[in-house]
Amino acid sequence: MEKRDHELIQKLAENNHELRKLYQEHLKIEAKLAKLAAKPFLTAQDEQEEKALKRKKLRGVDLMMKILNEMQKAA
């Protein structure tokens, strides 16, 4: 997600509970992925967790973008 998308989501999340919840989850996932990336090597379990986190993050981004598109159409 681009920086401008992050900024727009932060602004709009103030008034949209679902968007705020998705964005907070997105930030938590990014932190977990960063923690995994900092490891010198990943175990098989770490790799599975990383893949699951990336899939979850992608689904969240898709939902956030859908909400943004709907909000822009409504404006």
PyMOL CGO cylinders between C-alpha atoms (Angstrom):
from pymol import cmd
from pymol.cgo import CYLINDER

trace = [
    CYLINDER, 0.00, 0.00, 0.00, 1.30, 3.43, -0.90, 0.3, 1, 1, 1, 1, 1, 1,
    CYLINDER, 1.30, 3.43, -0.90, 1.97, 6.21, 1.59, 0.3, 1, 1, 1, 1, 1, 1,
    CYLINDER, 1.97, 6.21, 1.59, -0.90, 8.32, 0.27, 0.3, 1, 1, 1, 1, 1, 1,
    CYLINDER, -0.90, 8.32, 0.27, -3.25, 5.35, 0.75, 0.3, 1, 1, 1, 1, 1, 1,
    CYLINDER, -3.25, 5.35, 0.75, -2.10, 5.06, 4.36, 0.3, 1, 1, 1, 1, 1, 1,
    CYLINDER, -2.10, 5.06, 4.36, -2.73, 8.77, 4.90, 0.3, 1, 1, 1, 1, 1, 1,
    CYLINDER, -2.73, 8.77, 4.90, -6.17, 8.64, 3.28, 0.3, 1, 1, 1, 1, 1, 1,
    CYLINDER, -6.17, 8.64, 3.28, -7.18, 5.59, 5.30, 0.3, 1, 1, 1, 1, 1, 1,
    CYLINDER, -7.18, 5.59, 5.30, -6.02, 7.22, 8.55, 0.3, 1, 1, 1, 1, 1, 1,
    CYLINDER, -6.02, 7.22, 8.55, -8.11, 10.30, 7.76, 0.3, 1, 1, 1, 1, 1, 1,
    CYLINDER, -8.11, 10.30, 7.76, -11.25, 8.40, 6.74, 0.3, 1, 1, 1, 1, 1, 1,
    CYLINDER, -11.25, 8.40, 6.74, -10.93, 5.82, 9.51, 0.3, 1, 1, 1, 1, 1, 1,
    CYLINDER, -10.93, 5.82, 9.51, -11.81, 8.49, 12.05, 0.3, 1, 1, 1, 1, 1, 1,
    CYLINDER, -11.81, 8.49, 12.05, -15.42, 8.28, 10.85, 0.3, 1, 1, 1, 1, 1, 1,
    CYLINDER, -15.42, 8.28, 10.85, -15.61, 4.66, 9.66, 0.3, 1, 1, 1, 1, 1, 1,
    CYLINDER, -15.61, 4.66, 9.66, -15.40, 1.95, 12.30, 0.3, 1, 1, 1, 1, 1, 1,
    CYLINDER, -15.40, 1.95, 12.30, -14.90, -0.92, 9.85, 0.3, 1, 1, 1, 1, 1, 1,
    CYLINDER, -14.90, -0.92, 9.85, -12.09, 0.88, 8.04, 0.3, 1, 1, 1, 1, 1, 1,
    CYLINDER, -12.09, 0.88, 8.04, -10.44, 1.78, 11.36, 0.3, 1, 1, 1, 1, 1, 1,
    CYLINDER, -10.44, 1.78, 11.36, -10.62, -1.84, 12.54, 0.3, 1, 1, 1, 1, 1, 1,
    CYLINDER, -10.62, -1.84, 12.54, -9.16, -3.15, 9.27, 0.3, 1, 1, 1, 1, 1, 1,
    CYLINDER, -9.16, -3.15, 9.27, -6.35, -0.58, 9.34, 0.3, 1, 1, 1, 1, 1, 1,
    CYLINDER, -6.35, -0.58, 9.34, -5.43, -1.40, 12.94, 0.3, 1, 1, 1, 1, 1, 1,
    CYLINDER, -5.43, -1.40, 12.94, -5.30, -5.09, 12.04, 0.3, 1, 1, 1, 1, 1, 1,
    CYLINDER, -5.30, -5.09, 12.04, -3.17, -4.21, 9.01, 0.3, 1, 1, 1, 1, 1, 1,
    CYLINDER, -3.17, -4.21, 9.01, -0.64, -2.42, 11.21, 0.3, 1, 1, 1, 1, 1, 1,
    CYLINDER, -0.64, -2.42, 11.21, -0.50, -5.37, 13.63, 0.3, 1, 1, 1, 1, 1, 1,
    CYLINDER, -0.50, -5.37, 13.63, 0.15, -7.76, 10.75, 0.3, 1, 1, 1, 1, 1, 1,
    CYLINDER, 0.15, -7.76, 10.75, 2.90, -5.51, 9.37, 0.3, 1, 1, 1, 1, 1, 1,
    CYLINDER, 2.90, -5.51, 9.37, 4.57, -5.50, 12.80, 0.3, 1, 1, 1, 1, 1, 1,
    CYLINDER, 4.57, -5.50, 12.80, 4.42, -9.30, 13.01, 0.3, 1, 1, 1, 1, 1, 1,
    CYLINDER, 4.42, -9.30, 13.01, 5.85, -9.62, 9.49, 0.3, 1, 1, 1, 1, 1, 1,
    CYLINDER, 5.85, -9.62, 9.49, 8.66, -7.20, 10.36, 0.3, 1, 1, 1, 1, 1, 1,
    CYLINDER, 8.66, -7.20, 10.36, 9.47, -9.26, 13.43, 0.3, 1, 1, 1, 1, 1, 1,
    CYLINDER, 9.47, -9.26, 13.43, 9.67, -12.41, 11.30, 0.3, 1, 1, 1, 1, 1, 1,
    CYLINDER, 9.67, -12.41, 11.30, 11.78, -10.62, 8.68, 0.3, 1, 1, 1, 1, 1, 1,
    CYLINDER, 11.78, -10.62, 8.68, 14.27, -9.61, 11.38, 0.3, 1, 1, 1, 1, 1, 1,
    CYLINDER, 14.27, -9.61, 11.38, 15.01, -13.23, 12.22, 0.3, 1, 1, 1, 1, 1, 1,
    CYLINDER, 15.01, -13.23, 12.22, 18.26, -14.59, 10.76, 0.3, 1, 1, 1, 1, 1, 1,
    CYLINDER, 18.26, -14.59, 10.76, 16.39, -17.66, 9.51, 0.3, 1, 1, 1, 1, 1, 1,
    CYLINDER, 16.39, -17.66, 9.51, 12.82, -18.92, 9.55, 0.3, 1, 1, 1, 1, 1, 1,
    CYLINDER, 12.82, -18.92, 9.55, 11.70, -22.29, 10.80, 0.3, 1, 1, 1, 1, 1, 1,
    CYLINDER, 11.70, -22.29, 10.80, 9.05, -24.19, 8.86, 0.3, 1, 1, 1, 1, 1, 1,
    CYLINDER, 9.05, -24.19, 8.86, 6.49, -22.94, 11.37, 0.3, 1, 1, 1, 1, 1, 1,
    CYLINDER, 6.49, -22.94, 11.37, 7.71, -19.35, 10.90, 0.3, 1, 1, 1, 1, 1, 1,
    CYLINDER, 7.71, -19.35, 10.90, 7.38, -19.72, 7.12, 0.3, 1, 1, 1, 1, 1, 1,
    CYLINDER, 7.38, -19.72, 7.12, 3.82, -21.00, 7.47, 0.3, 1, 1, 1, 1, 1, 1,
    CYLINDER, 3.82, -21.00, 7.47, 2.97, -18.12, 9.79, 0.3, 1, 1, 1, 1, 1, 1,
    CYLINDER, 2.97, -18.12, 9.79, 4.53, -15.64, 7.36, 0.3, 1, 1, 1, 1, 1, 1,
    CYLINDER, 4.53, -15.64, 7.36, 2.47, -16.99, 4.45, 0.3, 1, 1, 1, 1, 1, 1,
    CYLINDER, 2.47, -16.99, 4.45, -0.73, -16.90, 6.50, 0.3, 1, 1, 1, 1, 1, 1,
    CYLINDER, -0.73, -16.90, 6.50, -0.02, -13.34, 7.65, 0.3, 1, 1, 1, 1, 1, 1,
    CYLINDER, -0.02, -13.34, 7.65, 0.65, -12.20, 4.08, 0.3, 1, 1, 1, 1, 1, 1,
    CYLINDER, 0.65, -12.20, 4.08, -2.63, -13.73, 2.88, 0.3, 1, 1, 1, 1, 1, 1,
    CYLINDER, -2.63, -13.73, 2.88, -4.52, -12.11, 5.76, 0.3, 1, 1, 1, 1, 1, 1,
    CYLINDER, -4.52, -12.11, 5.76, -2.85, -8.77, 5.06, 0.3, 1, 1, 1, 1, 1, 1,
    CYLINDER, -2.85, -8.77, 5.06, -3.77, -8.96, 1.37, 0.3, 1, 1, 1, 1, 1, 1,
    CYLINDER, -3.77, -8.96, 1.37, -7.41, -9.73, 2.18, 0.3, 1, 1, 1, 1, 1, 1,
    CYLINDER, -7.41, -9.73, 2.18, -7.46, -6.77, 4.56, 0.3, 1, 1, 1, 1, 1, 1,
    CYLINDER, -7.46, -6.77, 4.56, -5.95, -4.43, 1.97, 0.3, 1, 1, 1, 1, 1, 1,
    CYLINDER, -5.95, -4.43, 1.97, -8.52, -5.59, -0.58, 0.3, 1, 1, 1, 1, 1, 1,
    CYLINDER, -8.52, -5.59, -0.58, -11.34, -4.85, 1.88, 0.3, 1, 1, 1, 1, 1, 1,
    CYLINDER, -11.34, -4.85, 1.88, -9.91, -1.43, 2.75, 0.3, 1, 1, 1, 1, 1, 1,
    CYLINDER, -9.91, -1.43, 2.75, -9.59, -0.52, -0.93, 0.3, 1, 1, 1, 1, 1, 1,
    CYLINDER, -9.59, -0.52, -0.93, -13.16, -1.66, -1.55, 0.3, 1, 1, 1, 1, 1, 1,
    CYLINDER, -13.16, -1.66, -1.55, -14.37, 0.58, 1.29, 0.3, 1, 1, 1, 1, 1, 1,
    CYLINDER, -14.37, 0.58, 1.29, -12.33, 3.51, -0.07, 0.3, 1, 1, 1, 1, 1, 1,
    CYLINDER, -12.33, 3.51, -0.07, -13.78, 3.03, -3.55, 0.3, 1, 1, 1, 1, 1, 1,
    CYLINDER, -13.78, 3.03, -3.55, -17.32, 2.92, -2.15, 0.3, 1, 1, 1, 1, 1, 1,
    CYLINDER, -17.32, 2.92, -2.15, -16.69, 6.06, -0.11, 0.3, 1, 1, 1, 1, 1, 1,
    CYLINDER, -16.69, 6.06, -0.11, -15.30, 7.89, -3.15, 0.3, 1, 1, 1, 1, 1, 1,
    CYLINDER, -15.30, 7.89, -3.15, -18.31, 6.88, -5.27, 0.3, 1, 1, 1, 1, 1, 1,
    CYLINDER, -18.31, 6.88, -5.27, -20.67, 8.11, -2.55, 0.3, 1, 1, 1, 1, 1, 1,
    CYLINDER, -20.67, 8.11, -2.55, -18.90, 11.47, -2.30, 0.3, 1, 1, 1, 1, 1, 1,
]
cmd.load_cgo(trace, "trace")
